[in-house]
Amino acid sequence: MSEEYNIGIDLGTTYSCLAYIDDSGNPVVEKNYEQEDTTPSVILFNDVGERIVGSPAKDMFLMYNNDRFILDIKRKMGSDYSVNIDGTVHTPTTLSSIILTKLLRDFEYAHGLDNNSIKKAVITVPAYFGQEEREATVNAGKIAGLDEVNILNEPTAAAICFGFGNNAEGDSKKVLVYDLGGGTFDVTILQIDGKTFTAIATDGERLLGGKDWDDALKRILIPKIAEMSGLTEEEIEADRDIMDKLIFDSEDLKKRLSTSESTRGAMSIGGRRVVYTVTREEFEEATKPLLEETINKVSEVLDSKNLTVADIDAFLLVGGSSKMPQVKNAIVEKFPGATVKIYDPEQSIAKGAAVYSRSINVLHDAGTKLEQLPDNEAPADAAEKSQMLDEIAKETKDAIVVHNVLSKSFGVKVQDESGNEYVSNIIFRNETLPIVNSKTYRPRVDGQISIDVEIYEDNARKVNDEMRTDLSEANLIGSFSMKLPEDVTTSTPIKIRFTVNDEGLITAYVECLNEHTDYQLKTKITMSDEEIAKYRSIVEASNS
């Protein structure tokens, strides 16, 4: 039965990984069907209607047109991107579900389970992912056959794994997780107190990761190949076969340069074997701006909470790209005295997610009991419920306490006296969950009969309670309307309250005199049960 397994999944840009809690109570990575610890996040739709995922797809990259391959789909999560392959329209959500299906089916096969036996899992996401990206990830899990999907920030997962294996005494530690994956980067500071993991601050870049180092390496290789082959750089760039080969060759060369000062690559061009050499020095010089961008983010996160290196017990480097020597060297140079650890970079996130999955399962009954308490004993709000669950978790074997921070700021569109529209932020990024906060507004005109509440997401930092954001710098993620009482004036207060629970689920409450309404945030990514079932049937059909 699926209840016997506590599953954590690191759904990565370039590689994905599944871990579970074994019979000894330890988080371990499950090898895929190809006996690999990690699965390339690559999909091939071949010309006979088959869908191939992982290394077999990657190995056939030069055998098909590249428009039949899907790479780096995580970078498009929450976007309007779609692709039509053989008459079927695929989105980042449905494509991610195909990768998840591969991981789940391989696990079920290895453990002698029927297909679709696993119904619950924790899936990790970058800490800075917004509401649409998170919801898209949940939907992908459900399309892959899961009934219950919990989301966990990747740096938090890594910290949980670190705390599980390195904090047996229950000491208080403050760690900074530097997570450089294949396509994304984020940095998070967490406080670890025994079984409690509390995020303090987070930041990141959606489009910064190992793939950008690969692209920089390709730009180094093109003139070298041109010189050795007699072709021009323009001819090299126009040759699809050469450029396709460089997609994965550059990744392999990058990995080799982590252990060698120089390495060689080769390819056949016009029947002639072309061999070229690239050095670590060339590579590091070309990628220095990328690295500096990550180091600047680390500084910004530390500064946002007035912390210094002396306040951090350990810098944890996770994500496969953090293994590049330049990463540790740059951190040591920028932050003298820092304790830097390359911590299980490719597996710690999935393992931490499995530990969190176990905690969710052992606390399930406790949460149900809280919901069934009579009104006079029940928690008054999300914050009180969270506090009560925390106390239960501290006394429960295998349970942990996790509090993340809000990764984005959220507000509503308003107008000033001159009619200029902007976002008035109500809750702010890097505030610890759960959060309850409200602001009071006024009708624009006397006798106004209704209001349209448009909820926006942005990256504003909390400087003061009047912090505002230009509409051009914010993303509309939900809206609803409410009727106003009769005879309101421009002095009538309209109170808007945002509540965010521990899972990051946002509820808006609007009150004006005797009128009020609740709104559960629904983004453009929101799918109905019927839509989930429809896409699930498409995925299952193409998998049969």
Secondary structure, 3 states (H helix, E strand, C coil): CHHHCCEEEECCCCEEEEEEECCCCCEEECCCCCCCCCEECCEEECCCCCEEECHHHHHCHHHCCHHHEECCHHHHCCCCCCEEECCEEECHHHHHHHHHHHHHHHHHHHCCCCCCCCCEEEEEECCCCCHHHHHHHHHHHHHCCCCEEEEEEHHHHHHHHHHHHHCCCCCEEEEEEEEECCCCEEEEEEEEECCEEEEEEEEEECCCCHHHHHHHHHHHHHHHHHHHHCCCHHHHHHCHHHHHHHHHHHHHHHHHCCCCCEEEEEEEECCEEEEEEEEHHHHHHHCHHHHHHHHHHHHHHHHHCCCCHHHCCEEEEECHHHHCHHHHHHHHHHCCCCCEEECCCCCHHHHHHHHHHHHHHHCHHHHHHHHCCCCCCCCCCHHHHHHHHHHHHHCCCCCCEEECECCCEEEEEEECCCCCEEEEEEECCCCECCEEEEEEECCCCCCCCEEEEEEEEECCCCCCCCCEECHHHCEEEEEEEEECCCCCCCCCCEEEEEEECCCCCEEEEEEECCEEEEEECCCCCCCCHHHHHHHHHHHHHHHC
